[in-house]
Amino acid sequence: MVDVNNAIIARLKKEGNSFEILVDCDKAIEFRKGNLDSLNDVLATNEIFSDVKQGERASEEDIRKAFHTIDTKEIATTIIKKGEVQLTTEHKNKLRDVKRKQIASLIHRNAIDPKSGLPHPLARIENAMEEARVRVDEFKDAEEQVQDVINKLRVQIPLKIETRELEVRIPSQNAGAAYGNVKRKSKILREEWLDNGDLKLFLEIPAGVQEELENELSKMTKGNYELKILKKI
């Protein structure tokens, strides 16, 4: 069992009543994701409350009506998985830091410095986010926040969202191994197997990923590949 003094509230409103339990914040989140099996490491108490702060326990009648059982673990599982888990400030900060890194990574992959045509290093993007005092919503998808963050960062660093269509030719001896790698990093628009066994691919790729792709192809083929930019979108 979790120390009650370190526990937070998980709450579910059902059948017009509120049902609350005391849980460990991090472990409740992991349990909710399916990464933890045992409730013993999650719960601080086996009691089901109507109001934890007032110390008011939920009545058996209300519990039966809402959950059709009085099995505490079954009820606790439902509350954690379907209800609201209050997050500690520490956990919110962790989520915010993860989301911040996700947004920076998306910008690195999809945007370039229009002067050089190359992506900004991740560290530069993260520093610019700090300088621009970008606020990240820990509960909102990173993809939904990217454009707003880019707009704010343009005061600090030049950014341009760009997609490129490429033509890549890979030697026959490297074609099989390289194909999967290319497919993970880009959208393959068309492929052609040439008479000599070489593979020609027509790709759509975020501009910021091109340099990474070229570096990997260079290692796999020892520099023996061809790449052309057909279009910038």
Backbone torsions as a table, in degrees:
resi	resn	phi	psi	omega
1	MET	NA	150.2	-179.7
2	VAL	-83.7	147.2	175.6
3	ASP	-63.6	123.9	-178.1
4	VAL	-57.0	-35.4	-177.8
5	ASN	-66.4	-20.8	-179.9
6	ASN	-105.6	6.3	-175.2
7	ALA	-87.4	158.2	174.3
8	ILE	-123.0	172.4	-174.4
9	ILE	-94.9	134.4	167.2
10	ALA	-111.5	132.9	-171.1
11	ARG	-133.5	142.5	174.1
12	LEU	-137.0	128.6	176.1
13	LYS	-97.1	126.6	-174.1
14	LYS	-151.7	135.9	178.4
15	GLU	54.1	36.6	176.7
16	GLY	79.2	3.3	-179.9
17	ASN	-123.2	157.4	177.2
18	SER	-103.8	133.1	179.3
19	PHE	-122.3	125.9	-173.1
20	GLU	-127.4	147.1	174.2
21	ILE	-136.5	163.0	178.2
22	LEU	-104.8	128.3	-174.4
23	VAL	-140.0	163.2	169.5
24	ASP	-78.9	128.9	-173.7
25	CYS	-58.5	-58.7	-175.6
26	ASP	-61.6	-42.1	-176.8
27	LYS	-72.8	-31.6	176.3
28	ALA	-65.4	-39.7	177.8
29	ILE	-64.9	-41.8	178.9
30	GLU	-66.2	-39.3	177.7
31	PHE	-63.4	-41.2	179.6
32	ARG	-62.5	-36.1	179.4
33	LYS	-77.7	-11.9	-178.0
34	GLY	90.4	12.3	-178.8
35	ASN	-92.0	-1.4	-178.6
36	LEU	-139.3	132.5	-174.9
37	ASP	-96.6	-36.9	-172.0
38	SER	-90.1	127.0	176.4
39	LEU	-74.5	-19.3	-178.0
40	ASN	-59.9	-30.4	179.9
41	ASP	-85.6	-6.1	-175.2
42	VAL	-103.6	-41.7	-172.7
43	LEU	-84.4	143.0	174.3
44	ALA	-95.1	-20.6	179.1
45	THR	-157.9	156.4	178.4
46	ASN	-89.7	3.9	-177.7
47	GLU	-79.2	144.6	172.4
48	ILE	-107.6	120.4	-175.4
49	PHE	-105.8	155.3	167.7
50	SER	-93.2	-25.4	176.2
51	ASP	-154.6	102.9	-177.4
52	VAL	-61.5	-44.8	-174.5
53	LYS	-63.5	-31.7	178.1
54	GLN	-90.9	-4.2	-179.2
55	GLY	70.4	23.7	-177.2
56	GLU	-93.0	120.5	179.4
57	ARG	-84.0	146.5	176.9
58	ALA	-70.7	143.4	-179.9
59	SER	-74.7	151.1	179.2
60	GLU	-60.8	-35.6	-179.7
61	GLU	-62.7	-45.2	179.8
62	ASP	-66.5	-39.0	179.5
63	ILE	-63.0	-46.8	-179.7
64	ARG	-62.5	-41.7	-177.7
65	LYS	-63.9	-39.3	-176.2
66	ALA	-82.0	-38.6	-171.7
67	PHE	-113.7	-9.4	-178.7
68	HIS	58.5	30.7	177.7
69	THR	-167.1	161.8	171.7
70	ILE	-120.1	14.8	177.1
71	ASP	-70.6	112.2	-173.4
72	THR	-59.2	-43.5	-177.3
73	LYS	-67.7	-37.9	177.9
74	GLU	-64.9	-41.1	179.5
75	ILE	-67.3	-44.2	179.7
76	ALA	-60.9	-40.1	178.1
77	THR	-60.3	-44.3	179.2
78	THR	-63.5	-43.1	-179.2
79	ILE	-62.6	-44.9	-178.2
80	ILE	-66.8	-42.9	-173.6
81	LYS	-81.1	-27.3	-176.3
82	LYS	-114.6	-11.2	-177.0
83	GLY	-98.5	-159.5	-178.6
84	GLU	-106.8	126.4	176.5
85	VAL	-104.6	114.7	179.1
86	GLN	-67.6	128.5	-176.6
87	LEU	-95.3	142.2	174.3
88	THR	-74.8	161.4	177.6
89	THR	-59.6	-38.7	179.4
90	GLU	-62.0	-43.8	-179.0
91	HIS	-68.6	-38.9	177.2
92	LYS	-60.9	-40.5	178.9
93	ASN	-64.6	-37.6	177.8
94	LYS	-64.2	-46.3	179.3
95	LEU	-61.5	-40.4	-179.0
96	ARG	-65.9	-38.3	179.4
97	ASP	-67.1	-41.4	177.4
98	VAL	-62.9	-44.4	-178.9
99	LYS	-65.4	-37.0	178.2
100	ARG	-61.9	-42.7	179.7
101	LYS	-68.3	-36.0	177.3
102	GLN	-63.3	-42.9	179.7
103	ILE	-65.4	-43.8	178.6
104	ALA	-60.6	-40.1	179.2
105	SER	-65.0	-40.5	178.5
106	LEU	-64.1	-40.2	177.9
107	ILE	-65.7	-42.2	178.4
108	HIS	-59.5	-38.1	-177.4
109	ARG	-79.3	-34.1	-170.0
110	ASN	-106.7	-12.1	-177.7
111	ALA	-121.9	154.9	179.5
112	ILE	-131.2	166.6	167.9
113	ASP	-80.8	113.4	-175.8
114	PRO	-61.1	-20.0	179.5
115	LYS	-75.5	-42.1	-176.7
116	SER	-99.1	-20.8	-175.5
117	GLY	77.0	8.4	-178.0
118	LEU	-112.5	156.7	177.2
119	PRO	-71.4	149.0	172.8
120	HIS	-72.7	143.5	175.2
121	PRO	-59.8	149.3	-179.4
122	LEU	-55.4	-42.2	-178.0
123	ALA	-61.0	-37.9	179.3
124	ARG	-66.8	-40.2	179.1
125	ILE	-64.9	-44.9	-179.3
126	GLU	-64.7	-39.0	177.6
127	ASN	-65.5	-39.8	178.8
128	ALA	-64.8	-36.1	177.3
129	MET	-63.7	-38.3	177.5
130	GLU	-66.7	-46.1	-177.8
131	GLU	-64.5	-35.0	-179.8
132	ALA	-83.8	-1.4	-179.7
133	ARG	53.5	47.5	-179.9
134	VAL	-69.1	128.6	176.3
135	ARG	-96.1	127.5	-178.8
136	VAL	-105.7	133.6	176.2
137	ASP	-89.2	114.2	-175.4
138	GLU	-68.2	-17.7	-177.2
139	PHE	-100.1	-8.8	-177.6
140	LYS	-98.2	140.8	-179.6
141	ASP	-56.5	142.1	-179.7
142	ALA	-58.6	-40.3	-178.1
143	GLU	-59.9	-34.8	-179.0
144	GLU	-72.3	-19.8	-175.4
145	GLN	-100.1	-12.7	-171.7
146	VAL	-58.5	-50.3	-174.7
147	GLN	-62.1	-40.6	178.9
148	ASP	-64.5	-39.7	178.7
149	VAL	-66.3	-42.4	178.5
150	ILE	-58.8	-43.1	179.2
151	ASN	-58.9	-38.3	179.8
152	LYS	-74.5	-33.5	-176.9
153	LEU	-74.4	-21.9	-176.9
154	ARG	-62.2	-17.8	174.0
155	VAL	-71.2	-29.8	-175.9
156	GLN	-95.5	-43.8	-176.7
157	ILE	-140.2	147.4	178.0
158	PRO	-72.7	131.6	-178.0
159	LEU	-137.2	141.1	176.1
160	LYS	-140.9	125.4	175.5
161	ILE	-78.2	126.4	-177.7
162	GLU	-147.0	137.2	172.1
163	THR	-113.4	142.7	-177.9
164	ARG	-124.3	143.7	170.7
165	GLU	-101.5	125.0	-175.5
166	LEU	-118.7	153.2	168.4
167	GLU	-115.2	121.9	-177.3
168	VAL	-122.9	132.3	176.8
169	ARG	-116.3	123.5	-175.8
170	ILE	-118.1	133.0	-179.8
171	PRO	-59.3	150.2	-175.8
172	SER	-54.8	-39.4	-176.1
173	GLN	-69.5	-16.8	-179.8
174	ASN	-112.7	-4.6	-171.0
175	ALA	-60.4	-46.7	-176.9
176	GLY	-61.8	-47.1	-178.1
177	ALA	-69.5	-35.8	-175.8
178	ALA	-76.6	-28.1	-173.8
179	TYR	-57.4	-49.2	-178.6
180	GLY	-62.4	-39.4	179.4
181	ASN	-63.5	-44.8	179.7
182	VAL	-64.2	-41.7	-177.7
183	LYS	-63.4	-34.1	179.5
184	ARG	-69.1	-27.3	-173.7
185	LYS	-101.6	-9.7	-173.6
186	SER	-148.2	173.4	172.8
187	LYS	-101.0	117.6	-179.4
188	ILE	-82.6	116.5	-178.9
189	LEU	-84.3	-36.0	-179.0
190	ARG	-161.2	150.6	176.0
191	GLU	-135.0	146.1	179.7
192	GLU	-135.5	129.9	173.2
193	TRP	-97.5	119.2	-175.7
194	LEU	-82.4	165.5	-176.2
195	ASP	-58.4	-32.0	-178.4
196	ASN	-87.6	5.1	178.2
197	GLY	94.0	-7.8	177.3
198	ASP	-67.0	153.9	179.8
199	LEU	-111.6	126.4	176.2
200	LYS	-110.8	124.9	-178.2
201	LEU	-119.7	140.6	174.2
202	PHE	-111.9	118.7	-168.8
203	LEU	-120.8	156.6	166.0
204	GLU	-119.6	128.3	-171.4
205	ILE	-146.7	143.0	172.9
206	PRO	-60.2	137.1	-175.2
207	ALA	-55.8	-36.0	-177.4
208	GLY	-69.4	-13.6	-178.2
209	VAL	-93.5	-14.2	-174.7
210	GLN	-59.0	-45.5	-178.7
211	GLU	-61.2	-41.7	178.3
212	GLU	-62.7	-42.5	178.4
213	LEU	-63.2	-44.5	179.9
214	GLU	-61.8	-41.1	179.6
215	ASN	-62.5	-41.5	-179.5
216	GLU	-70.4	-40.6	177.2
217	LEU	-64.0	-37.4	179.5
218	SER	-63.3	-40.4	178.5
219	LYS	-68.0	-42.3	-175.8
220	MET	-69.9	-34.9	-175.8
221	THR	-105.9	1.9	-174.2
222	LYS	56.2	38.8	176.4
223	GLY	84.1	0.7	-175.8
224	ASN	-93.3	69.5	176.5
225	TYR	-149.1	165.6	178.6
226	GLU	-125.0	140.5	180.0
227	LEU	-141.5	130.0	177.0
228	LYS	-127.8	141.1	172.6
229	ILE	-88.9	117.1	-178.7
230	LEU	-90.7	-34.1	-175.8
231	LYS	-157.4	144.3	173.0
232	LYS	-114.8	125.7	-175.7
233	ILE	-113.1	NA	NA
